[in-house]
Every structure is written in C-alpha cells, then in structure tokens.
Amino acid sequence: MTNTEGVDIFESVQILKGLPADQQEFLGRYIQNKTFPKSTFIYSPGEEADWVYFVVNGVVKTGTINDEGKEVIKNIFYPGEMFGELGLSGMTERPDFAGTLKNEVEVMRIPVKILKELINKNPDVGLRMIEKLGERITRSEKRLERLIFDDARTRIIDFLLEQAQKNGKKFADETLIRHGFTHQDMANITGTSRQLVTIVLNELKRENLINFDRNSILIRDVNQLK
C-alpha cells in the first residue's frame, strides 16, 4: 500500500479520520487490504482474534451458527465501519463469523497489537471506538426487544428503517438502499423466515410503501413506513 492509498483509506474509516501524518505512516506499515468473493467467510468461529477489520467496499455480515445449523446474523457493516474488534478486549478466539453477502467485499485489517499501540498514542481513537461500540450495543438491544415484543412485519419494517438510516441515499422524499441481502439474510437478522420476508416485502410493495429488486430497496417515504 502506498502512503496515498493509506491516506484515502484512513479518511474513509470513521474512527481513523484526521490521524496525524506520523500515525498514518505508523499504521501504513502494518495494514493489509484483502478482497473476498461473494458468499464467503472473512473469518470463522474458533480462529485467532488477532486482527481488527474495516469495510472499504461492499457489505459485511457477522453472526453465529446455532445448533440446528441455522445462520443468525447479528450485525451488518457498511464502508467505513469496524468489525472483528473483540481481540482488543483480550479475547483470543473468535466466537462468531464474518462473511460477505451477494457481492465482493474489500476490507482493511490491522493487527490488534498495532491498534492498541495507536490508541496509546492517540486516546481520541479509543474514545471514538467506544462511541461506535456503544451505538452498536444500543442497536442490538433494540433488536432483541423487537424479537421479544414485535410481530414479524414490524421487525422487517424496523430492519428496513435501520438500513435506510445507516446506508440510505435520499432523493426528495424517497430513500434508496443499495444492498447485497437475500431474503434469507433478512430472515436471519429479523428472526423470521425467508417466505415471510417475501410476503411482507410484497405487501409493502402493493401498499406503495416500497419498491425493490435484487440489489436495492426504495422506501417511498420513511415517515409513512414507520
């Protein structure tokens, strides 16, 4: 990686924006960029938790496989976001997986020990990291509450609204979400079934609340969908 490439990547990653040149140079010596094909694992349960990852291009999912072999998606990550950071807390083995969806993904990864050194040099990076992790925990708690209290249609709508907030592009009243989700992916994160996701999306389309194809969902009006 050249220094120019490194600067571009640093500016695109939320917690690394505004790093001084000497800290960019320090990280640049250890950063690895890797590309993963669609529908593949980036890491798997049981692997060493010795890298922290950042999405450069594409969409990443993380989650677990239950005893019945069903995939349970816990989080979705877009460009600029961090994942796989549990090694920073002292965990040595990964309890979950990270994988790509229907499209190729490019990630940047930094060794845990190097990121710890950076945090010691620049505590603001650690504070930004804590803030982002706090936001993620809040989203996870809300999702758990929805699984307990809300019906399937509400959970699917809430998932669409969350993705619109994180990655939607506004066009007047409409919001476009470009994604790589299958209906099964949506089911795995909302605790429903692929068939039910299809039924609900088609209902919302008939009600003119959304339109969708294989790679995007258009929300006609976020306030009407809520």
N, C-alpha and C positions, 0 to 999 in steps of 0.2 A: 504494500500500500504506500502510495506517495503521501507527502505531507498535505498536498492539495486535496486529495481524496479524503484524508483524515479530517481536515477542517470541515468539509462538506458533511461528512457523516456526524461529526460532533454537533454541528448546528441543527441537524435533523433529529437528534436524540434529546428528549425532553430534559433529562437530568444532567446532561453534559453540555448544555448550551452555555456559551460565554466563558469557557475554560481559557485561562491564560495560555499563551503560546508554549511555554515550557512544559505545562501539564499535558497539552495536546501531544507534544513531542514524546513525552514520557509514555503516555498510553499507546501512541502510534507504534512503538517498538514491540508491543505485545498483542495488539489487536489482530484477530483473524476474521476475514469475511468468508462466509460459506453460503453456497446456494443448494437448496434442497428441492427435488422434484415434487410434483403434486402428490398428495395422498401418501406421504412417507413420514416416518418419525424423525424428529430432530434429536431427541434423546428419549430413553425409555426408563421405566422404573428399575431401580437397582444399580443404575450407572452412578459413577462418582459425580458429586455435585461440585465440581471444581471450576466451572465456567459460569459467568453471567451473560445472558443473551439480550440483544436488542434487535427489534424488527427494522430492517432497512426498506424492504419492498415485500408486499404480499400481506397475508393474514395468517396468524398462528393460533392454534387452539392448544390448551393444556387441560389435563384431566386425569382420570383413573379408569381402570377396567374392573368392574365388580366381579363377584364370584361366579355369576352366570355368563361372564364373558361380554357383558354389555358395556359399551363406552359411555362414560359420564363426563361431559365437558364442563369444566369449572370456569374457565375464562377464555376470552377472545382478545387477541392483541393485534394492534394495527401499527403501521410505520411510526417509529419514534418511541415506542413503548418497550419497557424492560420486562423480561420474564426469566424464570430459572434462577432466581437470586437467593434461594434458600441456603446455599453454601456460605453466604455472608453471615448467617446466624450460627454457624458452626456445624450445620448438618452436613454429613459426609456422603450420604447416599440419597439418590432421588426417589421420592415416594410416588411420583406421578410421571406422566409422559408429556412431551410437547410434539406437535405434528403440524403438517401443512394441510390445507383443505384441497380445493379443486385446482389450485394454481400453484406455480412455482413460488418459492419464498427465498429471499436473501436475508441473511442475518449477520450481525456483527457480534463476536463474542470476545469477552475479556476475562482473563484468569481471575478467580476470586481473590487471590492474594494481592494481585496488582490493583484491583479496585479498592481493596481495603487500604492499600498504601495511598491511593488517591484521596480517599476520604480523610485520612490523617493529614494530608497536605492541604485539603480544601473541605472543611466541615460543611460548607454550603451544599456540596454534592450529597452528603449524607442526609441533610435536612430535607432536600428535595426528594430524595429517595423515600424517606419516611412518610412524607406527604402523599406521594403516589401510592405507597403501600396502604396507607390509611384509607385512601379513596377506594382502593380495590377491596379492602375488607368491608367497607360500608356497602359496596355493591353486592358482595357475596352474602352479607347478612340480609339485605333486602330480597335477594333472590331466594334465600332459604325461607323467609317469611311468605313469599308468594307461593312456594311449593306447598307450604302448610295450609295457607288460608284461601288462595285464589283458585278459580277454576281454570281449565286448560286454555280457553280462549283469552282470558285476561293475562295469563302467563306468556302466551305467544305475542300478544299485543305489547306487553311490557318489554319483551325482548326486542321487538322492532324499534320501540321508542328509545331503548338504551343504545342500540346500534346507530340510530339516527343522531343521537346526541354525541356519540364518540366519533363517528366517521361519516356522517351525512353531509351532503352538499346542498345548500339552499338555492332554490330557484323560485323567487317570489314566494308563494305560499307552500310550494311543494319542496320535499326533501328527498334526494336521491341517495340510496345506499348501494354502493358497488361492493360486492362480497364474493366469497367463494363457498358459501354454505350449501350443502344439500338439505333436503327436507329432513333427512335422518340426523344431520348435525343439529338442526334447530330442535328436533325432538330430544336429542341427548342433552341439550343445555336447559330445556324448559321442563324436563321430566314428563314428557308426553310420548306420543307415538308418531311415526312418520305419516301414517294415514290421517291422524288427527291434525297434524300440521297442514297437510294438503287441504283438508276440509276447511279449516279455519282461514287459510290464505285465500281460497276460492270464495268463501263467504265475504271476506273483506273486499275482494275484488268486485263481486257482484254489488256490494253496497257502495261502490265507487270511493272507498276509503284508501285503497292502494291499487297499484298495478305492479306486475312483476314478470321477470323472465328468469332464465337460469343463472344469470350473473348479477342481477340488480333488483332492487325493490324501490318503487316510487311511492312515497307517502303523500297523498294529495294535500292533507292539512294535518299537521301534528296535533293541533288542539282538538280537531274533530275525532282523531283516532284515540285520544286519551280516554 
